[in-house]
């Protein structure tokens, strides 16, 4: 009875040659490197939008604190 358990465990649980696992893909150096998963055009668009938002918010803060005033033509 115990011999059957030993054979069962030796055959399945601790086998070193698992052929079911897929090999790990190596990263090739000629693949494009993505920062945050974005392409260069997408990164440029994100940086440009951040610049526009910073300028607009800065202008609004300057208007609210009366540091600058809009010129009225009229």
Buried (B, 14 or more C-beta within 10 A) or exposed (E): EEEEEEEEEEEEEEEEEEEEEEEEEEEEEEEEEEEEEEEEEEEEEEEEEEEEEEEEEEEEEEEEEEEEEEEEEE
